[in-house]
Amino acid sequence: MYFGKRYKLFYAILAIVCSGLFSFFSVSAAAASYKLGLVEWLPWGTAYIAENKGFWKEQGLDIQIKQFQNYETENLSAFENGHTDFMLSMLGNTLEMINRNPDKTIIFENNWSHGGDFFILSKALHSLAAVKGKRIAVYSKSAPIGFFATKVLASANLTINDVKLIEIANTKHLNKAFKAGKFAAIISYDPDASNVIKEGSGKLLFTSADFPGVIPEGISVQKKHLQKNPEDVQKFLRGWLRAIQWQANPANRDEYFKILKQTMFKNTSYSQKELEAFHSGGKFHTDLESIQQNNTLALETYIKELLVFLKQTGRKIHSSNASDYFQTDMALQEAKLLFSVAAE
């Protein structure tokens, strides 16, 4: 009788354990896995918040974050060649890719550069006009940076044809070349751009904050996922927006930076003050009104302007219709549900 009860208890416990293991492996096996590409740039650290707080896991998604060293040669290249499924980037880069092959699309404008991109003049020069006929080093010669450069140069009645842009994708290498006096000016981004100013290698003339909305940034996806697994794309956006909402809460600021120090910035020693400065370098869309505005008319206007710029510089255009480059309906649908509930 005693042994019978003991064996019954043993089998009952075994059944519970097996059931739990079965459920665990079933959920794990069912989790859809995708790769997300990005580089070290604080406004894109939201990816680590979504991962760390379990917002994607709750949706049954396994998102593998691939943090690259070089923006153009690694992050953009990986997405264009299909090695990553989602990408965080300047949206003008996705536009260029779509013009080469329309198998990708923009699904969310997350923020725009708001002082994070710097135009720095050599300390040997006294004015912007002095760069005429000289070389300017940029971390990317792609459309969004070229567009920013035209805005800066226009303030001195110069055009992009008055200078020669030289690309150095790795911003640390760019800094080194600039410090050696090889360029009249550079266009770089934080955190490495701020280091140039601290070292006294150059003087800051303009940032992206001087031209609001000139460099919108956000999320793009391979179109095949929208066609085959639209629910997963929607879940991805749901998790992302939950992370945006969480990090926008001032009560979470310390934990927010702590997570970023352990993930995106794990090989650095940035102070809280420096992270605050990096955070202010991006204009985040954190309420329903700004999300709706920037993912409809504002995004369409930017695309139209950039298409004009691309045509002027002799680039190939896939379509002159701005709506062919973005599909933000899913993000807007999720934002309405999430942010309207939060406001009630």
C-alpha positions in Angstrom: 0.0 0.0 0.0 2.8 2.4 1.0 4.9 1.6 -2.1 1.8 1.9 -4.3 1.1 5.5 -3.1 4.8 6.4 -3.5 4.8 5.1 -7.1 1.6 7.0 -7.8 3.1 10.2 -6.5 6.3 9.5 -8.5 4.4 9.1 -11.7 2.2 12.1 -11.0 5.3 14.3 -10.6 6.9 12.7 -13.7 3.8 13.5 -15.7 3.9 17.1 -14.6 7.6 17.5 -15.4 7.2 15.9 -18.8 4.2 18.0 -19.5 6.2 21.1 -18.7 9.1 20.1 -20.8 6.8 19.2 -23.7 5.2 22.7 -23.5 8.6 24.4 -23.3 10.0 22.6 -26.3 6.7 23.0 -28.2 6.7 26.8 -27.7 10.5 27.0 -28.5 9.9 24.9 -31.6 7.0 27.1 -32.6 8.8 30.4 -32.1 9.4 32.0 -35.5 13.1 33.1 -35.8 14.2 36.2 -37.6 17.4 38.3 -37.8 17.5 42.0 -37.2 20.5 44.1 -38.3 21.7 47.3 -36.7 24.8 49.2 -35.6 25.8 51.0 -32.4 23.4 54.0 -32.4 21.3 54.7 -29.3 17.9 55.4 -31.0 18.1 51.8 -32.3 18.7 50.4 -28.9 15.0 49.9 -28.6 15.7 46.5 -30.1 17.5 45.4 -27.0 14.6 46.7 -24.8 12.2 44.6 -26.8 14.5 41.6 -26.4 15.4 42.1 -22.7 11.8 42.9 -21.5 10.4 39.9 -23.4 8.1 41.9 -25.7 9.0 39.8 -28.7 9.1 36.5 -26.8 5.6 37.2 -25.6 4.5 37.3 -29.3 6.2 33.9 -30.0 9.1 35.5 -31.9 12.8 34.7 -31.6 14.5 37.9 -32.8 18.3 37.5 -33.2 19.9 40.9 -33.1 23.0 41.2 -35.3 25.0 44.3 -34.2 27.5 45.2 -36.9 30.6 47.3 -36.7 30.2 49.1 -40.0 26.9 50.6 -41.1 27.2 50.5 -44.9 29.6 47.6 -45.6 28.0 45.3 -43.1 24.5 46.3 -41.9 23.2 47.6 -45.2 25.0 44.9 -47.2 23.5 42.1 -45.0 20.0 43.3 -45.5 20.3 43.9 -49.2 21.8 40.5 -49.8 19.0 38.8 -47.7 21.2 37.8 -44.7 19.0 39.7 -42.3 15.2 39.8 -42.3 14.6 43.2 -40.6 16.9 46.2 -40.6 17.3 49.4 -38.6 18.7 52.2 -40.8 18.3 55.6 -42.3 15.2 55.1 -44.4 16.9 56.7 -47.5 19.1 53.7 -47.7 16.1 51.4 -48.0 14.8 53.7 -50.7 18.1 53.2 -52.6 17.8 49.4 -52.2 14.2 49.4 -53.5 15.3 51.3 -56.5 17.8 48.5 -57.3 15.4 45.7 -56.4 11.9 46.2 -55.1 11.9 43.1 -52.8 12.1 45.2 -49.6 9.9 47.8 -48.0 9.8 50.3 -45.1 7.4 49.4 -42.3 8.0 52.0 -39.7 9.6 55.4 -39.2 10.8 55.2 -35.7 12.7 58.5 -35.3 14.8 61.0 -37.1 18.3 62.2 -36.5 18.1 65.2 -34.2 21.6 66.3 -33.7 23.2 62.8 -33.8 24.8 63.5 -37.3 27.5 66.1 -37.3 29.1 68.3 -40.0 32.5 69.1 -38.6 34.9 71.6 -40.3 38.7 71.2 -40.1 40.3 73.6 -37.5 42.6 74.7 -40.3 39.7 76.3 -42.2 37.8 79.5 -41.2 34.5 79.0 -43.0 32.2 76.5 -44.8 32.9 78.3 -48.1 36.5 77.2 -47.8 35.6 73.6 -48.5 35.0 74.3 -52.1 37.1 72.1 -54.3 38.2 70.0 -51.3 37.5 66.6 -49.9 34.9 65.8 -47.3 35.0 62.4 -45.5 31.6 60.8 -44.8 30.7 57.6 -43.1 28.4 56.8 -46.0 28.1 58.2 -49.6 24.6 56.9 -49.8 21.5 59.1 -50.5 20.5 60.2 -47.0 23.9 61.5 -46.1 24.3 63.1 -49.5 21.0 64.8 -49.0 22.1 66.1 -45.6 25.3 67.3 -47.2 23.4 69.3 -49.8 21.4 71.1 -47.1 24.6 72.0 -45.3 26.5 73.2 -48.4 23.5 75.2 -49.6 23.9 77.4 -46.6 27.2 78.6 -48.1 25.8 78.7 -51.7 27.7 75.5 -52.5 26.4 72.3 -54.2 27.4 68.7 -53.8 29.4 69.1 -57.1 31.6 71.7 -55.5 33.2 69.1 -53.2 34.4 65.5 -53.4 32.9 63.1 -50.9 35.1 60.3 -49.7 33.5 57.3 -47.9 35.1 55.8 -44.7 32.5 53.5 -43.3 34.2 52.9 -40.0 33.7 56.1 -38.0 36.8 55.4 -35.8 38.9 55.2 -38.9 37.2 58.3 -40.2 38.2 60.2 -37.0 41.8 59.1 -37.4 42.1 60.3 -41.0 40.5 63.6 -40.1 42.8 64.1 -37.2 45.7 63.5 -39.5 44.5 66.5 -41.6 43.5 64.5 -44.7 40.1 66.1 -45.1 38.5 69.6 -45.1 35.5 68.4 -43.2 33.7 65.2 -42.1 30.1 64.0 -41.7 29.9 61.5 -38.8 27.6 60.5 -36.0 27.6 59.9 -32.3 29.3 58.6 -30.3 32.5 58.9 -32.4 31.5 62.4 -33.8 31.5 63.9 -30.3 35.0 62.5 -29.7 36.3 64.6 -32.6 35.0 67.8 -30.9 36.4 66.7 -27.6 39.8 66.2 -29.1 39.8 69.6 -30.8 40.4 68.1 -34.3 37.6 70.2 -35.8 34.8 72.6 -35.1 31.1 71.7 -35.3 29.2 73.8 -37.8 25.9 71.9 -38.2 24.0 68.9 -36.9 20.9 67.1 -38.3 18.9 69.1 -35.7 19.5 72.2 -37.9 17.4 70.5 -40.6 14.5 68.8 -38.9 13.4 65.5 -40.5 16.3 65.5 -43.0 17.4 62.0 -41.9 14.4 59.8 -40.9 15.3 56.4 -39.5 13.3 53.2 -38.9 12.6 49.6 -39.8 12.5 47.8 -43.1 11.7 44.2 -43.9 12.2 41.7 -46.7 8.9 41.7 -48.6 8.7 38.0 -48.7 7.9 38.0 -45.0 5.0 40.4 -45.5 3.7 38.0 -48.2 4.2 34.7 -46.4 4.1 35.6 -42.7 2.3 39.0 -42.3 1.3 38.0 -38.8 4.9 37.7 -37.7 5.7 41.1 -39.1 2.8 42.5 -37.2 4.0 40.8 -34.0 7.4 42.2 -34.5 6.0 45.7 -34.7 3.8 45.1 -31.7 6.8 44.1 -29.6 8.8 47.1 -30.9 6.0 49.6 -30.1 5.7 48.1 -26.6 9.4 48.7 -26.1 9.1 52.3 -27.4 6.3 52.9 -24.9 8.2 51.3 -22.0 11.5 53.3 -22.6 9.5 56.6 -23.0 8.4 56.3 -19.4 10.7 58.5 -17.3 10.4 56.0 -14.4 12.3 53.4 -16.6 15.1 55.7 -17.7 17.8 54.2 -15.4 16.9 50.6 -16.3 16.7 51.6 -19.9 20.3 52.9 -19.9 21.4 49.9 -17.8 20.1 47.5 -20.4 21.9 49.4 -23.2 25.2 49.4 -21.2 24.9 45.6 -21.0 24.0 45.1 -24.7 24.6 47.7 -27.4 27.3 49.5 -25.4 28.7 46.5 -23.6 32.3 47.2 -24.8 32.3 50.8 -23.8 32.3 52.9 -20.6 29.9 55.7 -21.4 28.6 57.7 -18.5 24.9 58.4 -17.8 25.5 62.0 -19.0 26.9 60.7 -22.3 24.1 58.3 -22.9 21.6 61.1 -22.2 23.4 63.2 -24.9 23.2 60.3 -27.4 19.5 59.8 -26.5 18.8 63.5 -27.3 20.5 63.0 -30.7 17.4 61.2 -32.0 13.8 62.6 -32.2 11.8 59.6 -31.1 8.1 59.2 -32.0 6.5 58.2 -28.7 2.9 59.3 -29.0 0.1 58.3 -31.3 -0.1 61.7 -33.0 3.6 61.8 -33.9 3.6 58.2 -35.0 0.7 58.7 -37.3 2.0 61.9 -38.8 5.5 60.6 -39.4 4.4 57.3 -40.9 2.0 58.9 -43.4 2.3 62.4 -44.9 5.7 63.2 -43.4 7.3 60.0 -44.7 5.6 60.4 -48.1 7.0 64.0 -48.3 10.5 62.9 -47.5 10.4 60.1 -50.1 9.3 62.5 -52.8 12.1 64.9 -51.9 14.7 62.2 -51.8 13.5 60.8 -55.2 14.1 64.3 -56.7 17.6 64.3 -55.2 18.3 60.8 -56.6 17.2 61.9 -60.1 19.4 65.0 -59.9 22.4 62.9 -59.0 21.7 60.4 -61.9 20.5 57.5 -59.8 18.1 54.9 -61.1 14.5 55.2 -59.9 12.2 52.2 -59.6 9.0 54.3 -59.2 8.1 58.0 -58.8 5.2 57.0 -56.6 6.2 57.5 -53.0 3.6 54.9 -51.7 5.5 52.2 -53.5 8.3 52.4 -51.0 6.5 52.0 -47.7 3.8 49.9 -46.0 3.2 51.4 -42.5 -0.5 50.3 -42.1 0.4 47.5 -39.7 2.5 49.8 -37.5 -0.3 52.4 -37.4 -2.9 49.7 -36.5 -0.8 48.5 -33.6 0.0 52.0 -32.5 -3.7 52.9 -32.3 -4.4 49.9 -30.2 -1.4 50.3 -27.8 -1.2 54.1 -27.4 -4.9 54.8 -27.2 -5.2 52.2 -24.4 -2.3 53.7 -22.6 -3.9 57.1 -22.8 -7.2 56.0 -21.2 
